[in-house]
Amino acid sequence: MFRKFYEQSKETEYEVEQPVSSNEISKLALKVLNERAEVVDVYLEIVEVQDKGKEYSTVVVDQYLDDGSNLVYLIYSSEYIDEMKWSILKDEIKKSYMKKYNVCDEDIFYISFCR
């Protein structure tokens, strides 16, 4: 998992963990949820990690906090996530996030939550 933090045009990056099994992604997506987030976008991307020279299926959890800062978590999967697997993961994430958020927008590739 990789975390980016954006605040006042400053970007800080640091690696937290190695790629995880796709079965762990929905739990991690809930774990990284910040209570101060007003809007949370969750989507699937293929991300190339330059240091490793590899591409990973990556679930991005992009959070817009009430103080104007932006937290972005990149959760790398150790296996390829196809559309069917993503649909399942998205539904799991949706269930857990809907305890605190409403769905504001959704399509095949992403889901957006807001208060």
C-alpha positions in Angstrom: 0.0 0.0 0.0 1.3 3.4 -0.8 0.1 6.7 0.6 0.2 10.2 -0.8 -0.6 13.3 1.1 -1.4 16.6 -0.6 -1.6 19.8 1.4 -1.0 23.3 0.1 0.7 22.1 -3.1 3.1 19.9 -1.2 3.2 16.2 -2.0 4.6 13.6 0.4 4.9 10.0 -0.5 5.9 6.9 1.4 5.4 3.2 1.0 3.6 1.5 3.8 3.3 -2.1 2.7 3.9 -4.5 -0.1 1.1 -5.6 -2.5 -1.7 -7.4 -0.8 -4.1 -10.2 -1.8 -7.2 -8.9 -3.5 -9.2 -10.5 -0.6 -7.6 -8.0 1.8 -8.3 -4.8 -0.2 -11.8 -4.1 1.1 -10.6 -4.3 4.7 -7.7 -2.0 4.0 -10.0 0.5 2.2 -12.0 0.7 5.4 -8.9 0.9 7.6 -7.5 3.9 5.7 -10.9 5.8 5.7 -10.4 9.2 7.5 -13.3 10.3 9.7 -12.7 13.9 8.6 -13.2 13.1 4.9 -16.1 15.0 3.3 -15.8 13.2 -0.1 -14.1 9.8 -0.8 -13.5 8.5 -4.4 -12.6 4.9 -4.8 -11.5 3.5 -8.2 -9.4 0.9 -9.9 -6.3 1.7 -11.9 -3.2 0.0 -13.3 -0.2 1.7 -11.7 3.4 1.2 -12.6 5.8 1.3 -9.7 9.0 2.6 -11.2 11.4 1.3 -8.5 10.2 -2.2 -9.0 9.5 -2.0 -12.8 6.1 -3.7 -12.3 2.5 -2.8 -12.9 -0.1 -3.5 -10.3 -3.9 -3.5 -10.2 -4.4 -0.7 -7.7 -7.4 0.4 -5.7 -7.1 4.2 -5.2 -8.8 5.7 -2.1 -8.9 9.4 -2.7 -10.1 11.4 0.3 -10.9 15.1 0.5 -10.8 16.3 4.1 -12.7 19.0 5.8 -9.5 21.1 6.1 -8.9 21.2 2.4 -6.2 18.6 2.4 -6.2 15.5 0.2 -5.2 12.0 1.3 -4.6 9.4 -1.4 -4.0 5.7 -0.7 -2.9 3.4 -3.4 -3.6 -0.2 -2.4 -1.6 -2.5 -4.7 -2.9 -5.9 -5.4 -0.6 -8.9 -5.7 -2.8 -10.3 -8.4 -4.6 -8.9 -11.5 -8.1 -7.5 -10.7 -10.5 -8.0 -13.6 -13.9 -6.3 -14.0 -15.7 -9.1 -12.3 -13.4 -9.1 -9.2 -13.5 -5.3 -9.1 -17.3 -5.4 -9.1 -17.2 -7.7 -6.1 -14.6 -5.5 -4.3 -16.5 -2.3 -5.1 -19.7 -3.8 -3.6 -17.8 -4.8 -0.4 -16.3 -1.3 -0.1 -19.7 0.2 -0.8 -21.3 -1.8 2.0 -18.7 -0.8 4.6 -18.6 2.9 3.6 -22.4 3.4 3.5 -22.5 3.1 7.3 -21.0 6.7 7.3 -21.4 8.0 3.7 -23.9 8.3 0.9 -23.1 7.2 -2.7 -22.9 10.4 -4.7 -21.8 8.9 -8.1 -21.0 5.5 -9.4 -20.1 3.7 -12.6 -18.2 0.5 -13.6 -14.8 1.8 -12.6 -15.3 4.0 -9.6 -17.6 5.0 -6.8 -17.8 8.4 -5.0 -19.1 8.8 -1.5 -20.1 12.0 0.3 -21.7 13.1 3.6 
